């Protein structure tokens, strides 16, 4: 087994290799273990695969090989597999979190790179794709703009000495007199606040796609746990004179719709099956905690937890069916369901078996129907004969 580092998000494939012998590999069975826990039971496959490997998949892996007929089992040495993160992409955040500000206002831009390795990173800031303070890096994580001017409008990005450049954040500085303030980016499940802002204050009316939003009090519009239906064009007004330019608010997908992935594939009867509920967080929200649940034929088999894998040992016909999963945020603000995946076992044609069962059942039903019909006709015949006998006896009595 190889112990080379592997990058997060790629596919991890482990191969259990045996030394040449007189025994055919077709007679051998292989099993795989992670930190002492069986992750794939004995089967004819000498490979174990993890799709979209994560940091938590790091650990000590080993394999076992057995010859069932000769009762021989051999175990490999432990191999430590280290999953390393890909190139980190920082995120620029604003405080206050408004993309539009008035001249004279202030704002702080922060370059968030998540956890670091203990070294102090150096930061470079860019405005409209040009480095600010040419060829100058700083250990300051934040960029403070005081007494904003219109010339400070632009697209801002940051980068560290070990990261890629961040996605750009647009900052608009205007004279007003009235602006609609909203965050530069909004994600599913967020609480969204928009402010109809002017130096003079006063009540405001908000519009979405030119339709007024009512009821409304004050100059702040607040929406809890937004979803894609919030996407639209917004503006606001104060009094009969002032109204803002339109702002298009697009709600971003927090994480993709989950997919069921089955390992090993194809699946053999008697092997250990691993079902993975696979989804991807938006890079800007990569630290969001997700929980997963699993379902078979509509019934819950794995309640919501941080585990994105569901394992079944010694798969058999009883384990066949329709599998699906759900992913949600820990606050339950966003919940998504996967499509249904039908699990089948290699080497078994259950469609043919079911067809045979249906054919036999239909034959038995037809046979039973014929017997009932024959019995019913016999009863009718007996009743007619009994009636004729009674009539004949009555005739004789009359004579």
C-alpha positions in Angstrom: 0.0 0.0 0.0 1.2 3.5 -0.9 1.6 6.2 1.7 2.0 9.3 -0.6 0.1 12.5 0.5 -3.1 13.1 -1.5 -4.9 16.4 -2.1 -8.3 17.0 -0.6 -11.1 16.6 -3.1 -9.4 14.1 -5.3 -10.0 10.3 -5.5 -8.0 8.0 -3.1 -7.4 4.5 -4.5 -5.6 2.0 -2.3 -4.3 -1.3 -3.8 -3.5 -4.4 -1.7 -0.5 -6.0 -3.5 0.7 -9.5 -2.7 4.1 -11.0 -3.6 4.1 -13.5 -6.5 3.2 -17.1 -5.5 1.8 -20.3 -7.0 -1.6 -19.2 -5.8 -3.8 -17.5 -8.4 -5.0 -14.0 -7.4 -8.5 -15.1 -8.4 -8.5 -17.4 -5.4 -7.7 -14.6 -3.0 -9.9 -12.2 -1.1 -9.0 -8.8 0.2 -10.2 -6.5 3.0 -9.2 -2.9 4.0 -9.0 -1.1 7.4 -8.7 2.5 8.5 -7.4 3.2 12.0 -8.4 -0.4 12.9 -11.9 -0.1 11.6 -13.0 -2.3 8.7 -14.0 -0.1 5.7 -14.3 -2.8 3.1 -14.9 -6.5 3.9 -13.3 -9.5 2.2 -14.1 -9.6 -1.5 -12.3 -10.4 -4.7 -11.4 -6.7 -5.3 -7.9 -5.8 -4.2 -8.7 -2.1 -4.4 -10.4 0.4 -2.0 -11.6 3.7 -3.3 -12.7 7.0 -1.6 -14.3 9.6 -3.9 -13.6 13.2 -3.1 -11.3 12.4 -0.1 -11.5 14.8 2.8 -9.0 15.9 5.5 -10.8 13.6 8.1 -10.0 10.6 5.9 -6.3 10.9 6.9 -5.2 7.9 9.0 -3.5 4.6 9.2 -4.6 2.2 6.5 -3.8 -1.5 6.0 -5.2 -4.5 4.2 -5.6 -8.2 4.7 -5.5 -11.0 2.2 -7.0 -14.5 2.7 -7.2 -17.8 0.9 -10.6 -19.2 2.0 -9.8 -22.7 1.0 -6.5 -22.9 2.9 -7.6 -20.7 5.9 -4.6 -18.5 5.4 -4.8 -14.8 6.3 -2.0 -12.3 6.0 -1.9 -8.6 7.1 0.0 -5.7 5.6 1.9 -3.2 7.6 0.2 0.1 8.4 0.5 2.9 5.9 -0.3 6.5 7.0 -2.3 8.4 4.4 -2.1 12.1 4.8 -4.8 14.2 3.1 -3.6 17.7 2.5 -5.7 20.8 1.7 -5.6 22.2 -1.8 -4.5 25.7 -2.5 -6.4 28.0 0.0 -8.5 30.7 -1.5 -9.0 33.6 0.9 -12.3 35.5 1.3 -12.6 39.3 1.6 -15.3 40.5 4.0 -16.6 44.0 4.7 -17.5 45.6 8.0 -20.1 47.0 8.0 -21.2 44.5 5.4 -22.4 46.9 2.8 -21.3 47.0 -0.8 -22.6 50.6 -1.2 -21.4 53.5 1.1 -21.7 57.3 1.0 -18.7 59.5 0.7 -17.2 60.3 4.1 -18.2 56.8 5.5 -15.7 54.2 6.6 -15.3 50.5 5.9 -12.9 47.7 6.9 -11.9 45.0 4.5 -10.6 41.8 6.0 -8.7 38.9 4.3 -9.9 35.7 5.8 -7.7 32.6 5.1 -9.0 30.3 7.8 -6.6 28.4 10.0 -2.8 28.8 9.3 0.1 26.5 10.0 1.5 28.7 12.8 3.5 31.1 10.6 2.4 34.7 10.2 1.2 35.1 6.6 1.9 38.2 4.6 -0.9 39.9 2.7 -1.1 41.6 -0.7 -4.1 43.8 -1.6 -5.4 44.5 -5.1 -7.8 47.0 -6.5 -9.1 46.5 -10.0 -6.4 43.8 -10.5 -3.5 46.1 -9.6 -1.5 45.7 -6.4 -2.1 48.5 -3.9 1.2 50.0 -2.5 3.1 48.6 -5.4 5.4 45.6 -4.5 4.6 46.0 -0.9 3.3 43.2 1.3 2.0 43.6 4.9 1.3 41.4 7.9 -1.9 43.3 8.5 -5.0 41.2 7.7 -7.3 44.2 7.4 -7.5 47.2 5.1 -9.2 50.2 6.6 -10.8 52.9 4.5 -11.6 56.1 6.5 -13.5 59.1 5.0 -14.3 57.2 1.8 -14.0 59.0 -1.5 -15.6 58.2 -4.9 -12.2 57.3 -6.3 -12.0 54.4 -3.8 -14.8 52.6 -5.6 -13.6 49.3 -7.3 -13.1 45.6 -7.1 -10.9 44.5 -4.1 -9.0 41.3 -3.7 -6.4 39.9 -1.3 -3.7 37.2 -1.4 -1.2 35.7 1.0 2.2 34.3 0.3 0.8 30.8 0.3 -2.6 31.2 -1.2 -4.4 32.0 -4.4 -6.0 35.4 -5.0 -9.4 35.8 -3.5 -12.7 36.4 -5.4 -13.2 40.1 -5.9 -15.6 42.2 -3.8 -17.1 45.3 -5.3 -17.2 48.5 -3.2 -19.2 51.5 -4.5 -18.7 55.0 -3.0 -21.3 57.5 -4.0 -22.5 61.0 -3.1 -26.0 59.8 -2.5 -28.2 61.5 -1.4 -30.0 58.0 -1.0 -28.5 54.6 -1.5 -29.7 51.0 -1.0 -27.1 49.1 1.1 -26.8 45.3 0.9 -24.1 42.7 1.4 -21.9 42.0 -1.7 -22.8 38.3 -1.5 -25.7 36.4 -0.1 -25.9 32.6 0.5 -28.8 30.2 1.1 -29.7 30.2 4.8 -28.3 33.6 5.5 -30.2 36.4 7.2 -30.3 39.3 4.8 -30.5 42.9 5.8 -30.9 45.8 3.4 -30.8 49.5 4.4 -32.3 52.5 2.7 -29.6 54.9 3.7 -29.3 58.7 3.7 -27.8 61.2 6.0 -31.2 62.6 6.9 -32.8 59.3 8.0 -36.6 58.9 7.8 -39.0 56.1 6.8 -38.4 54.1 3.6 -40.4 52.0 1.1 -38.7 48.9 -0.4 -39.5 47.4 -3.8 -38.7 44.0 -5.3 -39.0 43.7 -9.1 -41.0 47.0 -8.9 -43.5 45.7 -6.4 -43.6 47.4 -3.0 -42.8 45.2 0.0 -45.3 45.7 2.8 -45.7 46.1 5.7 -42.5 48.0 6.3 -41.3 50.1 9.2 -38.1 52.1 9.4 -35.2 52.0 6.9 -34.0 48.4 7.2 -35.5 45.4 5.5 -34.6 42.1 7.2 -35.2 38.6 5.7 -34.5 35.4 7.8 -33.0 32.3 6.2 -33.1 33.4 2.6 -33.5 31.0 -0.4 -33.4 31.4 -4.1 -36.8 33.0 -4.2 -35.3 36.1 -2.6 -33.3 36.6 -5.8 -34.5 39.7 -7.6 -34.0 43.4 -8.3 -34.4 45.8 -5.3 -34.7 49.5 -4.8 -36.0 51.9 -2.2 -37.4 55.4 -1.8 -37.9 58.0 0.8 -40.6 60.6 0.4 -41.7 61.6 -3.1 -38.4 62.8 -4.3 -35.6 60.4 -3.6 -35.2 56.9 -4.8 -32.2 54.7 -5.2 -30.7 52.9 -8.2 -31.7 49.3 -8.6 -29.6 46.6 -7.0 -29.7 43.0 -8.2 -29.5 40.5 -5.3 -28.6 37.0 -6.2 -28.8 34.3 -3.6 -25.8 31.9 -4.0 -26.0 28.1 -3.5 -24.4 27.3 -0.1 -23.7 23.6 -1.1 -24.6 21.5 -4.0 -27.4 19.0 -4.1 -26.1 15.8 -2.5 -25.4 12.6 -4.5 -25.3 9.0 -3.5 -22.0 7.3 -4.3 -21.6 3.5 -3.8 -18.3 1.7 -3.0 -17.2 -0.8 -4.1 -18.7 -0.7 -7.6 -19.8 -3.1 -9.0 -21.1 -4.5 -5.7 -20.7 -8.2 -5.0 -22.9 -10.2 -2.6 -21.2 -10.7 0.8 -19.0 -7.6 0.5 -19.1 -4.5 2.7 -20.9 -1.6 1.1 -20.1 2.1 1.8 -22.7 4.7 0.8 -21.3 8.3 0.7 -23.6 11.4 0.7 -21.4 13.6 -1.5 -21.8 17.3 -1.7 -19.6 20.4 -2.1 -19.7 23.6 -0.1 -19.2 27.0 -1.8 -15.4 27.8 -1.5 -16.3 31.0 0.4 -18.3 29.0 3.0 -15.9 26.0 3.2 -16.0 26.0 7.0 -19.8 25.6 7.2 -20.7 22.5 9.3 -23.0 20.0 7.5 -25.0 17.0 8.8 -26.1 13.9 6.9 -28.9 11.4 7.0 -29.6 8.2 5.0 -32.7 6.5 3.8 -33.6 3.1 2.3 -36.9 2.7 0.6 -38.1 5.9 2.3 -37.2 4.7 5.8 -34.5 6.4 7.9 -31.5 4.1 8.5 -29.0 6.8 9.6 -30.1 9.9 11.6 -28.6 13.3 11.0 -24.9 13.3 12.1 -21.5 14.6 11.0 -20.8 11.3 9.3 -21.2 11.5 5.5 -20.8 7.7 5.1 -23.2 4.8 5.8 -21.8 1.3 5.9 -23.5 -2.1 5.4 -21.6 -5.3 6.2 -22.0 -8.5 4.2 -24.4 -7.1 1.7 -27.3 -9.5 0.7 -30.7 -9.4 -1.1 -32.2 -7.9 2.0 -30.0 -4.8 1.5 -31.2 -4.1 -2.0 -33.5 -1.1 -2.6 -33.8 2.6 -3.2 -31.1 4.6 -1.3 -31.1 8.3 -0.8 -29.6 10.9 1.6 -30.1 14.4 2.9 -27.6 17.1 3.8 -28.4 20.1 6.0 -26.7 22.8 8.0 -26.3 22.3 11.7 -28.9 25.1 12.2 -31.3 23.4 9.8 -31.5 26.6 7.8 -30.7 24.7 4.5 -31.8 21.1 3.8 -31.3 19.3 0.5 -32.2 15.8 -0.6 -30.4 13.6 -3.1 -32.0 11.7 -6.0 -32.9 8.0 -5.3 -30.2 5.4 -6.3 -31.2 1.8 -6.7 -28.6 -0.6 -5.3 -28.1 -3.9 -7.1 -25.7 -6.8 -6.6 -23.4 -8.0 -9.3 -24.1 -11.5 -10.6 -27.8 -11.5 -9.5 -30.6 -10.7 -12.0 -33.3 -9.8 -9.6 -35.4 -8.5 -12.4 -35.6 -12.0 -13.9 -36.3 -13.5 -10.5 -39.1 -11.1 -9.9 -40.5 -11.9 -13.4 -40.5 -15.6 -12.6 -42.2 -14.9 -9.3 -44.9 -12.9 -11.0 -45.4 -15.5 -13.7 -45.8 -18.3 -11.1 -48.1 -16.1 -9.0 -50.2 -15.4 -12.1 -50.4 -19.1 -12.9 -51.5 -20.0 -9.4 -54.1 -17.3 -9.5 -55.5 -18.5 -12.8 -55.6 -22.1 -11.6 -57.4 -21.1 -8.4 -59.9 -19.1 -10.5 -60.6 -22.1 -12.7 -61.2 -24.3 -9.7 -63.5 -21.8 -8.1 -65.4 -21.4 -11.5 -65.6 -25.2 -11.9 -66.9 -25.6 -8.3 -69.5 -22.9 -8.9 -70.7 -24.5 -12.1 -71.0 -27.9 -10.3 -73.1 -26.3 -7.7 -75.4 -24.8 -10.3 -75.7 -28.1 -12.1 -76.6 -29.9 -8.8 -79.2 -27.2 -8.0 -80.8 -27.6 -11.5 -80.9 -31.4 -11.1 -82.4 -31.1 -7.6 -85.1 -28.7 -8.9 -86.0 -31.1 -11.8 -86.3 -34.1 -9.4 -88.6 -32.1 -7.1 -90.8 -31.1 -10.0 -91.0 -34.7 -11.2 -92.0 -36.0 -7.8 -94.7 -33.3 -7.6 -96.0 -34.4 -10.9 -96.2 -38.0 -9.8 -98.0 -37.0 -6.6 -100.6 -35.1 -8.6 -101.4 -38.3 -10.6 
